[in-house]
Every structure is written in structure tokens, then in C-alpha cells.
Amino acid sequence: MHRFTHSPGQALRDEGKFAWLILAPAMILLAAVVVAPLIITFLYTFQNKELLSSHNGDFVGLGNYAAILSSGWFWESLGRTLYFTVVSLTLEVGLGLLVALLLNHRFHGVAALRALVILPWAVPTNVSSALWRWIYHPEYGVLNALLTSLGLIDHYKTWLSDPFLAMNMVILADVWKMTPLAAIFFLASLQFINKALYEAASLDGMGAFRRFWYITMPFLMPTMAVVVVMRTMEKFKAFDIFYVMTRGGPANGTMVLTYEAYLRGFTNLEYSTAATVAYIIGFIILALTLVYMRTMKAQEGIQE
Amino acid sequence: MKKVLTGILAAGTLMGLLTACGPKAPENVTLNALFMKQAGYSEDDTAAGTKEFEAANPGITVNLTFVPYENLEQKIITSAEAGSFDVVLSDGPFTAKFAKAGVVQAVPDVPEADKADIFPGALASCVYQGKSYGMPWLNDVKYLFYNKKMLKAAGFSNPPKTWDELVAQSKAIKAKKLVEYPLVADWAQAEALICDYTFFSASFGGSMVDSTGKPTLTSAGNQKALEFMVKSIKDGITNPKSTEYLEADSEGVFLSGKAAFTINWTSLFNDAKDPKQSQIASDIGIAVLPGTAAVSSATVNGGQPLSITKGSKHPVEAWKYISYLTGKDFQKKYSKNALPIWKSLYADATVLANNPEVVPVAQVQYESIINRPVIPYYSAFSNDLQVRIQEALLGKRTAAEALSLSQKNAEDLANKS
């Protein structure tokens, strides 16, 4: 009977305790596998943690950052990472928008088409990357067979042997895989636009392009921001596609920052360098996200 | 709701207790062992040998994991501290690094009597600063494989003895339009490229480091070797696609009859004989690698030792298992895909019967095994050299430029460690 004597405040406190209790296992797990490594890794960036160095364990302050920022390889890899990010993101957003606009219309079989479009995204990156490696295979790849039978090339080409071409071919594989995600995001937003707006605009004599520019685009801007921010982060972190397709080669043509960090950490045992590169990637993503957020806020202000 | 939760929690705890107190005799030991998927002893061979070991050693169970060579190193490093693998297949070039960084444990010394019967190059690849950090298990070097039918069609009855001869034969093969690119190699940005550079360098009189471990990449021999590789691509002798191929890729091209020559590990020979994988089953030939006027032949030591991780809780049992797999019985029985580390076994009837064509060639080739540099910073050295050699192969830099850049990097690495 004594439960009725509890005050509402007591019940709330009990509930709070219970909430902590059931959250505790997850939080302990997170602390152990996410938070602690994050902190330890951050501490590594101020130490010499090169297992093969005779100064292993020394405190170096900002020495790791200074060494990396003044090295040639870092800026080369950063350049390649930026190129990969900008080109593939532009293509994905552009193509995703076109696909979404198309799928937003009602026509026979649109439901099946919408389901099909999702497929590349549903395939794990490891699998799709291995798939593209085969597509690009210089001896028995489908791409060569296709282009030859169309008469576009007269003999089989190597797609991953030239450093710059290889990067673009990886971008193509990434765009194929990730465009659906952008398309589905845009499609979802498009469905919320009031059709009456378009009718009214048509009656007022607005052309299709102007309707798109003045009605559709402003509606899509918040979604666009989400897609761009989210995808920029992921592109900066892209690793598996490079690991499976090119392993940073040929001649470092696809050596991006994450792969550089992996190589330095796991094969060269330069843990502090790898940790510092990882944190620099994190800082860059953070900075980019802040800039995006600012821009979006500013734009919203203008619209209001 | 609370009751249900309590019930679930109680049931969970009970189950946890039950499994923890399962029937488990104290002397039972489970070893976790890490091997690789390609080249050398097949997965079936390793599994069968392990079964035999378990039968002979009741109380020891071995769990096997097989990963591609490319993932081996990372698995070893990440499992070393916790000892989640006890026995790991390592690689010659990892020895110095793993020893210095404390990734693997020192192991007992090989008895003197046995030492004399094991190929010295194989033993040397397990030793760092006088201590042994593993036992040679997989004994492998690279050979020249050739397509007998193509050579005959081009008018040659013997494989080339020198690199110049290989070029001459290739030109004849090209002229007869038997194949577009006579040689297919595995020159992707990977360790395979450095394996090949090791013997090219040695056959042109070069060496990547001197006897004290100091990098010597800019020597005349090293430069000649790289220039030869570059020219072979430029002249259409080597398939230009080689710069994106690993061993399995170049093997595929060769086995489908699209090349007259390739350079690969022992296991290619048996793959080539298998009509399911190969279109040249009756035309496969194996020979020692070509050389130059000064050096008759040189090959790279691809031998891989078995090591015990630093964190292993059962080093005694692990060493027992390693001793079994590296012992003469196992090495004799499964000699089809990898030749023994024991010299005396090369006269053994089983070994000969398993590899009638390979053994005679191997015995000659073993006279000229070159180890990759035994330096702790080898991986960083190799990663950089891969990139520079590729830049030269792709015509982005001259051979001299590429090597002097890599030399500078190697000197920095040497100073750091």
C-alpha cells in the first residue's frame, strides 16, 4: 500500500533512477569503446607514439601537428580528399535531384522504380567496391566490353592504372552507390510541397524553370543542407571504397587522408601520426559543418 | 513491466552462470591461429595438419582463421596485445618491426642439429638482433613461369636465362603476334612490387640496404634494375596493366593464355596444372628467374614464419603447435603447394613425387635467395618505395629521380628509429 504514499516528485526521482539504471550498460559500453579511445587518441596527438622510434612515449606538444602540416604528403592527400569530396558530392546532389524530380511524378511503374533506385545504396560498400573492381577489370571487365561493343574504344583500357583516372573511376563507383540516398531525401521533401502552389504559380504565368527555382528549390534547401553536411562528413571519412578498389594506388593517385592514417598507423606503427591525421580530419569536418550551418541559418533569415 | 524486466535479467544471469560453469577440464587449452588465404599451403592442408596435431595432443584445440595476405599484418598488430590470436602467420619483412615494437614474443632457439638442415635465408628472416621471433614455416620464392607452346611457336626450345634473353624472346613472340604483351607482372602499389624489385635489384648488382642496414637506393645497380622495368613497359614487353595487378590478377592473365611469361610464387604451378582454373594446363613451364652477365639468377625470399603474439596466454602450447607445422612430417606430407624448409627433405621420395618438375628448379633457385631489408622501419620504407617505383613505371618520374626521393625518405626513417 505504501506506493500510494509517494509524492509525485518521489515517483519522478524513482523513474529517473530507473532510467539511469537501464541506460547504464549502454553508457558503460559507449564510454569504453567510443569515449575512452577518443580521449586516448587525442592524447596520442601530443606524444611521440611511434612504436619503432627511440623517442616512443615522449611528450611533443604540438610537434605532431607541426610536422604533419609542414609535410608535403599531408597536403597532397588533403587535396585528393577534397577533390573526391567536391566532385562526388556535386554529382550525387545533382543526379539525386534529377532522379527525385523524375520519381516525384505519377506514372505507371513509379513505385517499382522507386524501390529499384534504392538498390545500389542497400549494397554494402565492400561488396559494391569489389563489384566495381570487376567492372573496371582491364582483361574481363564489363565496362571495357560495353564500350568496345558500342565502338567507343577500340581496345580494352586500364581504368585503375593511371593515378588521376583511377580517382575519377572511384568517384564514379561512389556516385553510383550514393546517389540513391540523395534522391530519396529529395523525393521525401518533394512529396510535402503543396501542389496548389504550383497550380497558382502556373495560373500566374510562371514557367516550369521558374516554378522549380522559386518554389521547389527553397523547399528543398533544408534537405539539401542535411544531405550536403552529412555526405561531406562521410566523404571525408571514406575508407572502404579505397581499401577495396585501389589501396591508395596507383602511385598514390587515390591516397586520401583516411587511408594515409590507416597505413601510417597499422603498417608503419606511427600511432601518433595516424592519430593526429585522424583528429585533423575531425577538425576539418567540424569546421565545414559550422560553416554550412551558418550559411543555412543566414539563408533562412533572408527567406523570412 | 518491472517484473518482466527482472525476469529477463534473472534468466540472463542464470544462463551466464551456467555457461561459465560448463564442463571444462583445466588442462584443456584452445589456441587461436591466424593464417592467410592465398599462396603456399592451402586452407585444406593447414586444416588437415591441424586435425593431426589435435589428435596427437589431446587437450589442445586449435581454431583457425584465414584472411587475405593484405589483412594479415593488421590482424596481427591489433590482436597482439590481447593475445586474441596465439599463433600467427607472420612475414619475413615484419620480423624486425614486430620484434622491436613488441608485437610478437621471442621463441626458443632452433637446436643446432636442425639449424644446419634448414635453409639459412629462411632462418635469418626470423631473427632480429640475435633473437628468434618465429619459426620458418612457408618456404617460398618467386620463379619464372612460361608458356611452353608460345615459346615453341616463336622458335625457342628453352626459357630465357638472362633478362636480355627474355626481352629478345618477347620481341619474337610479339612479332609473331602470339600475344600482345609477353610478360605479365604484379606491380600494383603493394608489397608484391617490392618483392619483384628485390630480385631485379639483386640481378643488376644492386641492393636496397648495405650490410649495416643503411639505405643504398641510389646505387647504379638499383637504378639499372628500375630502368629495365620501366623500359619493359615502354617497349610493350610487360603488360602495362601490371601496375594495377596483385599476384592473383597476373596469375589469372597468364593462366588464360594471354601472356608468355609471368613471375610468381610456387603455388602458381599447381594452379596452372588444374584445368578448372587454367587454359594452359599442358603448356606450363617453370624455370629459375633470369639474370644478367654478372649475376646468373636472384629471387626474393617470400618465406613466412609462424610467430606467437605478445599477449598469448599459452605460449608453450603455441610453440608445440608451431613445432608440429614446421616439423618434417607436416612439411613432407603437404609439400604439393609449398616446398619444405628442410634441406634433407628434397631427397625425399614423397616430396619429389609431389613436385617432380618443381623440386629440381627449386634446388637451383634456392642458391640465390635475397631477403628484403631486415630493418625495423621496413613497412614505411616499402610503402614509399612502392609509390616511387610506380611513378617511374607510369612515366611520371625518371628512375633516378624516383630512387633518390625514396632514398631521402629512407634516410629520414633510419634517423628517426
Interface residues (C-beta under 8 A of the other chain):
Chain A: I22 E50 L51 L52 S53 S54 P138 E139 T158 L160 S161 D162 P163 A166 T246 R247 G248 G249 P250 A251 N252 L263 R264 F266 T267 N268 L269 E270
Chain B: L5 E70 E73 Q74 I77 T78 K97 K100 A101 G102 A188 Q189 A190 P240 K241 T243 E244 G252 V253 S256 K258 P376 Y377 S379 A380 N383 Q386 V387 Q390 E391 L394 K396 K416 S417
